[in-house]
Amino acid sequence: MSDRLAVRKTYKLYLGGAFPRSESGRTYEVHDAKGHFVANAAWASRKDARDAVVAARGAFAKWSAATAYNRGQVLYRVAEVMEGRAAQFAEEVAAGEGLSTGRARAAVDAAIDRWVWYAGWTDKLAAVLGSTNPVAGPYFGFSVPEPTGVVAVLAPQRSSLLGLVSVLAPVLAAGNTAVLVSSKERPLPAITLGEVLATSDVPGGVANLLTGDAAEIGPWLAEHADVDAIDLAGAPAPLSMELERSAAGTVKRVLRAAPEEPDWTADPGLSRLRPFLETKSVWHPIGV
Amino acid sequence: MTHVLDPGALTGGGSLTGPLPDPFADVTRSNDAFRAFLHGLPGVDQVGAQARVTQLGTRSIKSTAKAWAIDTAISMVDLTTLEGADTPGKVRSLAAKARRPDPTDPSCPAVAAVCVYGDLAGVATEALTGTGINVAAVATAFPSGRASREVKLADVRDAVANGADEIDMVIDRGAFLTGRYLDVFEEIVAVKEACGPAHLKVILETGELVTLDAVRRASWLAMLAGGDFIKTSTGKVSPAATLPVCLVMLEAVRDFRAATGRQVGVKPAGGIKTTKDAVKHLVLVNETAGADWLSPDWFRFGASSLLNDLLLQRQKLRTGHYSGPDHVSVD
């Protein structure tokens, strides 16, 4: 039996529900933890980020207006498809992070469980974070959480799948749309997650995954007037200060990065959901 | 792929400096003669036209050239609202936007004109008096053009009486497609007369003409009949303005000026939504008709959503960061 020719991989971006090449035409080599060549990934430019924001803004109206129940179902479906791809994810995590097969598989399981956990939160957020306010008058006062809008996410640089899921899923569960910049050195799980999102029921543009350098694209996203919030999880230390400063120009919600990348296996609670929700309070007269 | 008719050949070696005798005076003596003339125009190489616009569309326009292109494009916009739901209030808010497209930046140029239905031309005129911005009104049973000539002419007179500086008329596509070219010609001549001092833009509705050959014929027909502008579309039919159609029309105005000495403007309308589209059109104008047409007097964009995209790009160049739709007015 003759040897097969290797199928060489040059991955693309996941943007607006499609898989375009970077507008810049750039790619970069991805190596595993031992320094061996694995694949070529698209090297996203600021214009890809701009296009992604347009796609995310376009998808926001429908995604944010979907019922919490429906959003939960769609996100659960993502976990189902991830489960089917678990072996592929495990291989990529093992190669990228230099983990043993068993530990990589454990990280994948934790990531899928994390996604299911966030899928379950969609229809509970209003009950936990909203309230019927005590008022002194013949009316009701309600406070309800609403999604912030388009959220830029700089994904963790080290934890390529569990960290990625831990920052992306809460943004989507809250009803926001996301523009995510993956880990630069370990982008493969993000690329595969893009393929998962494309084949589940997530509408195009709700999640846009860019592979490339957060230090290059981050400043453009932080300054972008049509981005409502930014998660700095994957911004290296001196950069995060700078990004926070530029984000102030358009009064973005900023979720700061911890000084060291945290242990993503810990229970996140509501710490990543609450920052991307706005509270709307309404008065409503009591009927007769 | 040049189609310039040699003016010397047509005028018997006459000089270009003096007023030219009309070399086409007798082509409209009968429908048959007119048909023979129009069908005698060189055919359009459709694949060539497509390839040409694709190639020109790859031109990279950056930094200062882009800033110039954006400001020029803004000054060429005919800010348009042609909806059944138009109200005087909407026209007044559009007029305010026409005067100061970007209220946060006084250096932003005003648009060329506001384009409305004839009955609202009075409201627009009132709101734009003294600003130098023209009021364009669509007339002649826009957008279908399906009405008798008396009705169409009354429509035009009414719009002019309401203060319109420019009239956008539609041709009778039914007559054009059945080969009654002289009827179409005479109708344009009659409308031109009814316009009085107002400029006449002739809408060819290229989406219904099907072929580029028909676009070239319709362009020549409209120019011979005295149109001051030829305009692609009403915006109500898809496809509206496309680059190959615009190329053919720009070639027609270029050749017409070379043959008669009279310059006619071009207005693509409908479907031009992004700054990139607008810049591609400007490149096409410069490379086809020439820099003489790169002015709001000779080239216009019929658009509504285009202006906001131009403003967003302009803000990006000014501030250095990307802007968003929250930072321009909602029309």
Interface residues (C-beta under 8 A of the other chain):
Chain A: R50 V53 R57 W220 E223 H224 A225 D226 V227 S246 G249
Chain B: Q315 G320 H321 Y322 S323 G324 P325 D326 H327
